[in-house]
Amino acid sequence: MQKQSSRLALAAAGVTVVLWASAFVSIRSAGTAYSPGALALGRLLAGVLVLGAVLLIRREGLPPRAAWRGIAVSGLLWFGVYMVVLNWGEQEVDAGTAAMVVNIGPILIALLGARFLGESLPPRLLAGMAVSFAGAVTVGLSMSGADGGSSGGHASVLGVLLCVLAAMAYAGGVVAQKPALAHGSALQVTTFGCLVGAVACLPFAGQLVEEAGRAPLSATLNMIYLGVFPTALAFTTWAYALARTTAGRMGATTYAVPALVVLMAWMFLGELPGLLTLAGGALCLAGVAVSRSRSRSSVGAGADLAGREAPGR
């Protein structure tokens, strides 16, 4: 039973990583017609509609009072601040620089998880994160043209600061969400976190209405896709997996995203990756494999911990 739960959590994490990687391709299209705040609000509203419908069908109702603090903080930081600031930051710096800076997020998650959640920092997790971060830096350098290529990267101080803020909001949101999942279901925590983020983004409603009137259909469809799949579905599968493992280990899993983005850009946008980009992607995946692995001596203890962390629902 425990092994089946672990497999389901791993599968849920896999769904999240694939959908979050696909989001970068969609953001590239939607971002040409929508400003950062309007895109975030439109995405969140689409997500709230889908999540709310599923919540009503499943009749899960409101989350317990004990879950609301974590929901409010994660909703404000992760669904609200992170999405707006990242959209803005990617307009100020090239994709490679953004990838490098934002990927300090998993490291911050591990450190904050150890500080505020009492999570351990096993050597394999730290080693895997170091390997993956090196891979993310390699991918970022290759994408920004710092490897001597012709892609012509650019970066402003404002853009870098925005990406750092995005990474901090992401890490803070994850760590705040973890305790909430001990009281509410993954669907409840995700739905109301998304709602909090949407409410925080309501000042951009005027921009959204104005830009939707002149945006091409493809950009609007990409915005809706972002709300339904990388937000509604992927954040729910993320919460399901997070409830069954540590925040640090889940954060390290997201290092697979840069490798998948490279692959999807190749498949759907025809952007042929260079050897340095492919090498960086391989390092990202190798680091995730190391961080998710466990030494033989800790398998029993790890299963024990996962059993205690998994909510009985």
Secondary structure as the mmCIF struct_conf table of DSSP 4:
data_model
#
loop_
_struct_conf.conf_type_id
_struct_conf.id
_struct_conf.beg_label_comp_id
_struct_conf.beg_label_asym_id
_struct_conf.beg_label_seq_id
_struct_conf.end_label_comp_id
_struct_conf.end_label_asym_id
_struct_conf.end_label_seq_id
HELX_RH_AL_P HELX_RH_AL_P1 GLN A 2 ALA A 30
TURN_TY1_P TURN_TY1_P1 GLY A 31 ALA A 33
BEND BEND1 TYR A 34 TYR A 34
HELX_RH_AL_P HELX_RH_AL_P2 PRO A 36 ARG A 58
TURN_TY1_P TURN_TY1_P2 ARG A 59 ARG A 59
BEND BEND2 LEU A 62 LEU A 62
HELX_LH_PP_P HELX_LH_PP_P1 PRO A 63 PRO A 64
HELX_RH_3T_P HELX_RH_3T_P1 ARG A 65 ALA A 67
HELX_RH_AL_P HELX_RH_AL_P3 TRP A 68 SER A 74
HELX_RH_PI_P HELX_RH_PI_P1 GLY A 75 TYR A 82
HELX_RH_AL_P HELX_RH_AL_P4 MET A 83 GLU A 92
STRN STRN1 VAL A 93 VAL A 93
HELX_RH_AL_P HELX_RH_AL_P5 ALA A 95 VAL A 102
TURN_TY1_P TURN_TY1_P3 ASN A 103 ILE A 104
HELX_RH_AL_P HELX_RH_AL_P6 GLY A 105 PHE A 116
BEND BEND3 LEU A 117 LEU A 117
HELX_RH_AL_P HELX_RH_AL_P7 PRO A 123 SER A 144
TURN_TY1_P TURN_TY1_P4 GLY A 145 ASP A 147
BEND BEND4 GLY A 148 GLY A 148
BEND BEND5 SER A 150 SER A 151
STRN STRN2 ALA A 155 ALA A 155
HELX_RH_AL_P HELX_RH_AL_P8 VAL A 157 ALA A 180
TURN_TY1_P TURN_TY1_P5 LEU A 181 HIS A 183
BEND BEND6 GLY A 184 GLY A 184
HELX_RH_AL_P HELX_RH_AL_P9 ALA A 186 ALA A 200
TURN_TY1_P TURN_TY1_P6 CYS A 201 CYS A 201
HELX_RH_3T_P HELX_RH_3T_P2 LEU A 202 PHE A 204
HELX_RH_AL_P HELX_RH_AL_P10 ALA A 205 ARG A 214
BEND BEND7 ALA A 215 ALA A 215
HELX_RH_AL_P HELX_RH_AL_P11 LEU A 217 LEU A 226
HELX_RH_PI_P HELX_RH_PI_P2 GLY A 227 LEU A 233
HELX_RH_AL_P HELX_RH_AL_P12 ALA A 234 LEU A 242
TURN_TY1_P TURN_TY1_P7 ALA A 243 ARG A 244
BEND BEND8 THR A 245 THR A 245
HELX_RH_AL_P HELX_RH_AL_P13 ALA A 247 THR A 253
TURN_TY1_P TURN_TY1_P8 THR A 254 TYR A 255
HELX_RH_AL_P HELX_RH_AL_P14 ALA A 256 LEU A 269
HELX_RH_AL_P HELX_RH_AL_P15 LEU A 275 ARG A 292
HELX_RH_AL_P HELX_RH_AL_P16 ARG A 296 GLU A 309
BEND BEND9 ALA A 310 ALA A 310
#
